[in-house]
């Protein structure tokens, strides 16, 4: 029930100032306790910037004046969602909670040395993937072979699929890292989301409201349900192709103009430059007569990554309104029980690259401030041991091909069309409404709807 004015502290925040304007009039309790290595050390800081009764804004800074809808677009949240009470179930001050117990092990000097080494290897491996992309991109986009052997067009497509997915994994963690961090733009590589949106929607909302009504990630792909199931695979691809072609740029100009945030154009420079590069890949492919190989790569990367991202949680479950017992009032336990680790090859470091960074997903949700997927892999044994001590079953990673893919495939391609509930599935595909809805969904991608 306390309010704080961090306007003077924000520029000196070790994690960057960007998080503060995004958190205005929101409950930051979870962010305080879960996004810092040692929240207890922040008590003097919180006391210093607390808004007291002497402050002229004191009456306004009451809990009832928080954004009930988080300041997010209302269509992303259920009608009855109220952020002012949504997180009341968790007790962050209970002694010997799971998260604090894990941090006691992880925060030691010896273990932090392992984490820093893992972070270094993570960054170096990103550089190696970047080198692979350059060599392969020279062959695919510019017909220039930089190796003593030829990389064929379709071999380049396979390599591009790997590079794009791996870049998104790196970008996933760089989005979570302290700012500024130019690597965050790599989040966009798989064409699914936007690093500009992810800083708020993913880092500050999904991780705070995991599997609850405030989890905006639960709406991932929901707009694609504008198309009937058999048209959906193509509609989603061409909608996102429109976002790549022109939608992102139109939306960026619109946001900068209507919000009058021209001073942020420089801050958006890396994002804009990366998006220009991604669009240039499309144009160069068309110029070189390689549009079909590019489209094959684009379609695979987009759908594969979308299905993988959906696999990290059971999105058909909703845990708001459940009576939380003392066991599950523990934030750390809740996170471990509502995220899934994913297995692809069995080699965790490679799995991290091909899973959009979700191979050690449970550790990531417990320690979201760790800046690399490799650090999460190193930390996994500690988390597993503590979880077992707390009586939390440590499930084996889910095999994505046999346990996850069938479920998310059915979820994406057997759900009916929005607005056509009760209409037989076959009729949805031939109805005027279904066809118009599909064409509109594709068209709005070119205008930037769902882009930023």
C-alpha positions in Angstrom: 0.0 0.0 0.0 3.0 2.3 -0.2 3.9 4.6 -3.1 7.3 5.8 -4.3 8.7 8.5 -6.5 11.8 7.2 -8.2 12.2 10.0 -10.7 15.6 11.1 -9.3 16.8 7.6 -8.8 15.8 6.2 -12.2 18.8 7.5 -14.2 21.1 5.8 -11.7 19.3 2.5 -11.6 21.8 -0.3 -12.3 19.3 -2.1 -14.5 18.5 1.0 -16.6 15.9 3.7 -16.4 13.5 2.3 -18.9 11.7 0.1 -16.4 10.4 3.0 -14.3 8.1 4.8 -16.7 6.6 1.5 -17.7 5.8 0.7 -14.1 4.1 4.0 -13.2 0.8 3.4 -11.3 1.4 -0.3 -11.2 2.0 -2.7 -8.2 5.8 -3.2 -8.2 5.9 -5.6 -5.2 6.7 -8.6 -7.4 9.2 -6.8 -9.4 11.0 -5.6 -6.3 11.2 -9.1 -4.7 11.9 -11.2 -7.7 13.9 -9.1 -10.1 16.7 -8.3 -7.7 19.4 -10.6 -6.3 19.0 -9.3 -2.8 15.8 -7.3 -2.2 16.6 -6.8 1.5 19.4 -4.4 0.5 16.9 -2.2 -1.1 15.1 -1.2 2.1 17.1 2.1 2.7 16.4 3.0 -0.9 12.7 2.4 -0.6 12.6 4.4 2.6 14.4 7.3 0.9 12.0 7.6 -2.1 8.7 6.7 -0.3 5.9 9.2 -0.7 4.8 10.4 2.7 1.8 12.4 4.0 3.8 15.6 3.6 4.0 15.1 -0.2 1.3 17.0 -2.1 0.6 13.9 -4.2 0.1 11.6 -1.2 -3.7 11.4 -1.6 -3.4 10.5 -5.2 -0.9 7.8 -4.6 -3.3 5.3 -3.1 -3.8 1.7 -4.0 -7.2 2.5 -5.6 -5.5 4.8 -8.1 -3.3 2.1 -9.6 -4.1 1.1 -13.2 -6.7 -1.6 -12.8 -5.8 -2.7 -16.4 -2.1 -2.1 -16.0 -2.2 0.6 -18.7 -2.3 -2.2 -21.3 -4.7 -2.4 -24.3 -7.9 -3.6 -22.8 -8.5 -6.3 -25.4 -5.5 -8.2 -23.9 -7.1 -8.6 -20.5 -10.4 -10.2 -19.3 -13.2 -7.9 -18.4 -13.0 -8.7 -14.7 -9.3 -8.4 -14.3 -8.2 -6.0 -11.6 -4.4 -5.5 -11.1 -4.9 -3.9 -7.7 -5.8 -7.2 -6.1 -4.4 -9.8 -8.6 -1.1 -10.5 -6.7 -2.4 -10.4 -3.2 -2.2 -14.2 -2.8 1.6 -14.2 -2.6 3.6 -13.7 0.6 7.0 -12.3 -0.3 8.0 -11.8 3.4 7.6 -15.3 4.6 10.8 -16.8 6.0 12.6 -19.5 4.2 10.6 -19.2 1.0 11.9 -21.1 -2.0 13.2 -18.1 -4.0 15.3 -16.7 -1.1 16.6 -20.2 -0.4 17.8 -20.6 -4.0 19.4 -17.1 -3.9 21.4 -18.0 -0.8 23.1 -20.7 -2.8 23.3 -18.8 -6.1 24.5 -15.4 -4.7 27.7 -16.9 -3.2 30.9 -15.5 -4.7 31.9 -19.0 -6.0 28.6 -19.6 -7.7 28.5 -16.1 -9.2 31.8 -16.8 -10.8 30.2 -19.8 -12.6 27.3 -17.6 -13.6 29.6 -14.9 -15.0 31.5 -17.5 -17.0 28.3 -18.9 -18.4 27.2 -15.4 -19.4 30.5 -14.9 -21.2 30.2 -18.1 -23.1 26.6 -17.1 -23.9 27.7 -13.9 -25.5 30.6 -15.5 -27.4 28.3 -18.2 -28.8 26.0 -15.4 -30.0 29.0 -13.9 -31.8 29.7 -17.3 -33.5 26.0 -17.6 -34.6 26.4 -14.1 -36.0 29.4 -15.1 -38.0 27.5 -18.1 -39.3 24.7 -15.8 -40.3 27.1 -13.5 -42.2 28.8 -16.3 -44.1 25.5 -17.9 -45.0 23.8 -14.6 -45.7 26.5 -13.7 -48.2 25.6 -16.9 -50.1 21.9 -16.6 -49.9 21.3 -12.9 -50.3 24.3 -11.8 -52.4 25.3 -15.0 -54.2 28.8 -14.7 -52.7 30.5 -17.8 -51.4 32.9 -17.0 -48.5 33.8 -20.6 -47.9 35.9 -22.9 -50.1 32.7 -25.0 -50.7 29.3 -23.9 -52.1 26.3 -23.3 -49.8 23.3 -24.1 -51.9 20.1 -22.1 -51.7 18.1 -24.6 -49.8 21.0 -25.4 -47.5 21.1 -21.6 -46.8 17.4 -21.8 -45.9 18.0 -24.4 -43.3 20.9 -22.5 -41.8 18.9 -19.3 -41.8 16.1 -21.1 -39.9 18.6 -22.1 -37.3 20.2 -18.7 -37.0 16.9 -16.8 -36.8 15.7 -19.1 -34.0 19.0 -18.9 -32.1 19.1 -15.1 -32.4 15.6 -15.0 -30.9 16.8 -17.1 -28.0 19.7 -14.6 -27.4 17.3 -11.7 -27.8 15.0 -13.2 -25.3 17.6 -12.9 -22.5 19.0 -9.6 -23.7 15.5 -8.1 -23.4 15.6 -9.1 -19.7 19.1 -7.7 -19.2 20.0 -4.3 -17.9 19.5 -1.4 -20.3 20.7 -0.2 -22.6 21.4 -3.5 -24.4 21.5 -3.5 -28.1 21.2 -7.2 -28.2 17.5 -7.0 -27.3 16.6 -6.4 -31.0 17.5 -10.0 -31.7 14.2 -10.9 -30.1 12.6 -9.8 -33.3 14.6 -12.3 -35.4 11.9 -15.0 -35.4 9.2 -12.6 -36.7 6.8 -13.5 -33.8 7.1 -10.5 -31.5 8.8 -7.2 -31.1 11.6 -6.3 -28.6 9.9 -2.9 -28.1 6.7 -4.7 -26.8 8.6 -7.4 -25.0 10.3 -5.1 -22.5 6.9 -4.4 -21.0 4.5 -7.2 -22.2 7.0 -10.0 -21.7 9.4 -8.9 -18.9 7.1 -6.8 -16.7 3.7 -8.4 -17.4 4.1 -12.0 -18.4 6.7 -12.9 -15.8 4.8 -11.1 -13.1 1.3 -12.5 -13.9 2.4 -15.9 -15.2 -0.7 -18.0 -16.0 -3.0 -15.5 -14.4 -5.5 -13.2 -16.1 -2.9 -10.4 -16.3 -0.6 -12.6 -18.4 -0.8 -10.8 -21.8 1.3 -13.6 -23.3 -1.8 -15.8 -23.1 -3.1 -13.7 -26.0 -0.2 -14.8 -28.3 -1.6 -15.8 -31.7 -5.2 -15.0 -30.6 -5.6 -12.5 -33.4 -4.9 -15.3 -35.9 -8.2 -16.8 -34.9 -9.8 -14.2 -37.2 -9.1 -16.8 -39.9 -10.8 -20.2 -40.1 -8.5 -23.1 -39.2 -7.5 -24.3 -42.7 -6.8 -20.7 -43.7 -5.0 -19.8 -40.5 -1.5 -21.1 -41.4 -1.4 -18.9 -44.5 -3.2 -15.9 -43.0 -0.8 -15.8 -40.1 2.2 -15.9 -42.4 1.0 -13.2 -44.7 -0.2 -11.0 -41.8 3.3 -11.1 -40.4 4.8 -10.6 -43.8 2.8 -7.4 -43.9 4.2 -6.4 -40.5 7.7 -7.0 -41.9 7.0 -5.3 -45.2 5.5 -2.0 -43.9 3.4 -2.5 -40.8 6.2 -2.0 -38.2 7.4 1.3 -39.8 3.8 2.7 -40.1 3.1 1.8 -36.5 6.4 3.3 -35.3 5.8 6.6 -37.0 2.2 6.6 -35.6 3.4 6.0 -32.1 6.1 8.6 -32.3 3.7 11.2 -33.8 0.7 10.7 -31.5 2.7 10.4 -28.3 5.0 13.2 -29.4 8.0 11.2 -28.3 10.4 12.4 -30.9 13.1 12.4 -28.3 12.8 8.6 -28.2 13.6 8.2 -31.9 17.3 8.0 -31.1 16.6 5.3 -28.5 14.6 3.4 -31.1 17.5 3.7 -33.5 18.8 0.2 -33.0 15.3 -1.3 -33.2 14.6 0.7 -36.4 17.9 -0.3 -38.0 17.4 -4.0 -37.2 13.9 -3.9 -38.7 15.2 -2.2 -41.8 17.8 -5.0 -42.2 15.1 -7.6 -41.7 12.9 -5.9 -44.4 16.0 -5.6 -46.7 16.4 -9.4 -46.5 12.9 -9.7 -48.1 13.6 -7.1 -50.8 17.0 -8.6 -51.7 15.5 -12.0 -51.9 12.8 -10.8 -54.3 15.5 -9.0 -56.4 17.6 -12.1 -56.6 14.7 -14.4 -57.5 14.7 -16.1 -54.2 11.3 -15.1 -52.8 10.0 -18.6 -52.6 13.0 -19.9 -50.5 12.7 -16.8 -48.4 9.0 -17.4 -47.9 9.7 -21.0 -46.9 12.2 -19.8 -44.3 10.0 -17.1 -43.1 7.0 -19.4 -42.7 8.9 -22.1 -40.9 10.7 -19.8 -38.5 7.4 -18.0 -37.7 5.3 -21.0 -37.1 8.0 -23.1 -35.4 8.9 -20.4 -33.0 5.2 -19.6 -32.3 4.5 -23.2 -31.4 7.6 -23.5 -29.3 6.7 -20.3 -27.3 3.2 -21.6 -26.7 4.7 -24.8 -25.3 6.4 -23.1 -22.3 3.1 -23.0 -20.4 -0.3 -24.7 -20.3 -2.2 -21.8 -21.9 -5.5 -23.6 -21.7 -5.3 -23.3 -17.9 -6.2 -20.2 -15.8 -5.2 -20.0 -12.2 -6.9 -16.8 -11.2 -9.7 -17.3 -8.6 -8.2 -20.5 -7.3 -7.9 -20.8 -3.5 -4.2 -20.7 -2.8 -2.9 -22.8 0.1 0.1 -21.8 2.1 2.3 -24.0 -0.2 1.4 -22.2 -3.4 1.4 -18.8 -1.8 5.1 -19.1 -2.2 6.0 -17.2 -5.4 9.0 -19.4 -6.3 6.9 -22.6 -6.0 4.2 -21.1 -8.1 6.6 -20.2 -10.8 8.2 -23.7 -10.9 4.8 -25.4 -11.1 3.6 -23.2 -14.0 6.4 -23.3 -16.4 7.8 -26.2 -18.4 11.3 -27.1 -19.5 11.6 -28.3 -23.1 13.7 -31.0 -24.6 14.7 -31.2 -28.3 18.0 -32.9 -28.7 18.9 -33.7 -25.0 22.0 -31.4 -25.2 20.8 -28.5 -23.1 23.0 -25.8 -24.6 21.8 -26.6 -28.1 18.3 -27.0 -26.9 18.5 -23.4 -25.5 19.2 -22.2 -29.0 16.4 -24.1 -30.8 13.8 -23.4 -28.1 13.7 -19.6 -28.2 15.6 -19.8 -24.9 13.0 -22.0 -23.1 14.9 -25.2 -22.5 15.6 -24.2 -18.9 12.3 -22.3 -18.6 11.6 -23.0 -14.9 14.9 -21.4 -13.8 14.2 -18.5 -16.1 10.9 -17.8 -14.4 12.4 -18.2 -10.9 15.4 -16.0 -11.6 14.3 -13.7 -14.5 17.1 -11.3 -14.0 19.8 -13.8 -15.0 21.1 -12.4 -18.3 21.7 -15.7 -20.2 20.2 -19.0 -20.9 23.6 -20.7 -20.2 23.5 -19.2 -16.6 20.1 -20.8 -16.2 21.5 -24.2 -17.2 24.3 -23.8 -14.7 21.8 -22.9 -12.0 19.4 -25.7 -12.7 21.0 -28.2 -10.4 20.7 -25.8 -7.4 17.0 -25.0 -8.1 16.2 -28.7 -8.5 17.8 -29.6 -5.2 16.0 -26.7 -3.4 12.7 -27.6 -5.0 13.0 -31.2 -3.8 13.7 -29.9 -0.3 10.5 -27.9 -0.5 8.5 -31.0 -1.6 8.1 -29.7 -5.1 8.1 -32.4 -7.7 10.8 -31.7 -10.3 9.3 -33.0 -13.5 11.6 -34.1 -16.4 11.8 -31.7 -19.4 8.9 -32.2 -21.8 9.9 -33.7 -25.2 8.7 -31.1 -27.5 8.1 -33.3 -30.5 6.0 -36.0 -28.7 4.5 -34.2 -25.7 4.1 -30.5 -26.7 3.8 -30.3 -30.5 0.6 -32.4 -30.8 -1.2 -30.2 -28.2 -0.1 -26.8 -29.5 -0.8 -27.9 -33.1 -4.4 -28.9 -32.1 -4.7 -25.6 -30.2 -3.7 -23.6 -33.2 -5.4 -25.4 -36.0 -8.6 -27.0 -34.5 -10.0 -24.0 -32.7 -12.9 -22.3 -34.4 -13.0 -18.8 -35.9 -13.5 -15.7 -33.7 -17.1 -14.5 -33.9 -18.3 -17.8 -35.5 -18.9 -19.8 -32.4 -21.5 -22.5 -33.0 -21.0 -22.5 -36.7 -19.9 -25.8 -38.2 -16.2 -25.9 -38.9 -16.6 -26.6 -42.6 -19.0 -23.7 -43.1 -16.6 -21.3 -41.4 -14.2 -21.7 -44.4 -16.8 -21.0 -47.0 -18.7 -18.3 -45.3 -18.5 -14.6 -46.4 -17.7 -13.6 -42.8 -14.8 -16.1 -42.6 -13.3 -15.0 -45.9 -13.7 -11.3 -45.1 -12.2 -11.8 -41.7 -9.2 -13.6 -43.1 -8.5 -10.9 -45.7 -8.9 -8.2 -43.2 -6.5 -9.9 -40.8 -3.9 -10.1 -43.6 -4.5 -6.5 -44.6 -4.1 -5.0 -41.2 -0.7 -6.5 -40.9 0.5 -4.2 -43.6 -0.9 -1.3 -41.6 0.9 -2.3 -38.4 -1.9 -3.6 -36.4 -0.3 -6.1 -33.9 3.1 -4.7 -34.7 3.8 -2.3 -31.8 
